[in-house]
Amino acid sequence: MTSPMLKLLITMLLATLSFQASGQFMEWCIADEQTPDDELQRAMDWACNVGGADCTKIKPNQPCYLPNTIKDHASYVFNNYYQKFKNKGGSCYFNSAALINALDPSHGSCKFEFIP
């Protein structure tokens, strides 16, 4: 098990490495692992149906369908919404279901967008 101090140091290192050449932080919006699935689902439904997020990549046979979990799908959707609207006042809040992460959550063929 990793100690809290080591986790903090790793997070700080990743944050330092997450600067773009322009000096801007690179950050992604992901689902908070402590949020229950039903709350993640409600927030994801809002983002997909009302909020304007593009949720096509989490559908079956699309690059972000697997792993097929609510947490993974919510992370993709939350980030899509956040990247699309952060420069227009959108946030990574989703009723406390999401948080900012300095580590790119992309995996395999599922690429999480980053927009400066």
C-alpha positions in Angstrom: 0.0 0.0 0.0 1.3 3.5 -0.9 1.7 5.9 1.9 -0.2 9.3 1.8 3.1 11.2 1.6 4.3 9.1 -1.4 0.9 9.6 -3.1 1.3 13.4 -2.6 4.8 13.4 -4.0 3.7 11.4 -7.0 0.8 13.7 -7.6 3.0 16.7 -7.4 5.5 15.2 -9.8 2.7 14.4 -12.3 1.3 17.9 -12.0 4.8 19.3 -12.7 5.1 17.0 -15.8 1.6 18.0 -16.9 2.5 21.5 -18.1 2.3 22.2 -21.8 4.9 24.1 -23.6 2.6 27.2 -23.3 2.9 26.9 -19.5 -0.7 25.8 -19.1 -1.6 22.9 -16.9 -2.9 19.9 -18.7 -5.9 18.6 -16.8 -8.6 16.1 -17.3 -12.0 15.7 -15.6 -12.7 12.2 -14.3 -15.3 10.5 -12.1 -14.6 10.5 -8.4 -14.1 6.8 -7.4 -16.0 7.4 -4.2 -19.2 8.5 -5.9 -21.9 5.8 -6.0 -22.8 4.4 -9.5 -26.3 5.8 -9.3 -25.0 9.4 -8.8 -22.5 8.9 -11.6 -25.2 7.7 -13.9 -27.4 10.7 -13.1 -24.6 13.1 -13.8 -23.6 11.2 -17.0 -27.2 11.2 -18.2 -27.4 15.0 -17.7 -24.1 15.6 -19.5 -25.1 13.4 -22.5 -28.7 14.5 -22.8 -28.7 18.2 -21.7 -25.2 19.3 -21.2 -23.9 18.8 -24.7 -21.2 16.2 -24.1 -20.5 13.8 -27.0 -21.2 10.4 -25.7 -20.9 8.4 -28.9 -17.5 6.9 -28.0 -18.9 5.0 -25.0 -21.4 3.1 -27.0 -20.9 -0.6 -27.9 -18.1 -1.2 -30.5 -16.7 2.3 -30.0 -13.2 3.1 -28.7 -14.2 4.0 -25.1 -16.9 1.3 -24.5 -14.5 -1.0 -22.7 -14.1 -1.3 -19.8 -17.9 -1.3 -19.6 -18.3 0.3 -16.2 -20.3 3.3 -15.1 -17.1 4.9 -13.6 -15.1 4.5 -16.8 -17.9 5.8 -19.0 -18.6 8.7 -16.6 -14.9 9.7 -16.7 -15.0 9.9 -20.5 -18.2 11.8 -20.6 -17.3 14.2 -17.8 -14.0 15.0 -19.5 -15.6 15.4 -22.9 -18.0 18.0 -21.4 -15.3 19.7 -19.4 -12.9 20.1 -22.3 -15.7 21.3 -24.6 -17.0 23.9 -22.2 -14.3 24.8 -19.7 -13.4 27.9 -21.6 -17.0 29.0 -21.7 -17.7 28.6 -17.9 -18.2 24.9 -17.7 -16.8 23.1 -14.7 -15.7 19.6 -13.6 -18.2 19.4 -10.7 -21.2 17.3 -11.7 -22.7 17.6 -8.2 -19.5 16.5 -6.6 -19.2 13.4 -8.8 -16.1 14.4 -10.6 -12.6 15.8 -10.0 -9.6 17.3 -11.9 -6.8 14.9 -12.6 -3.3 15.9 -13.9 -2.7 12.4 -15.3 -4.0 11.6 -18.8 -6.7 8.9 -18.3 -6.5 7.7 -21.9 -6.1 3.9 -22.3 -5.8 1.7 -25.4 -7.8 3.1 -28.2 -9.8 5.4 -25.8 -8.2 8.8 -26.1 -9.4 11.5 -23.6 -9.4 14.9 -25.2 -7.4 17.8 -23.9 -8.2 21.3 -25.1 -5.9 24.1 -24.0 
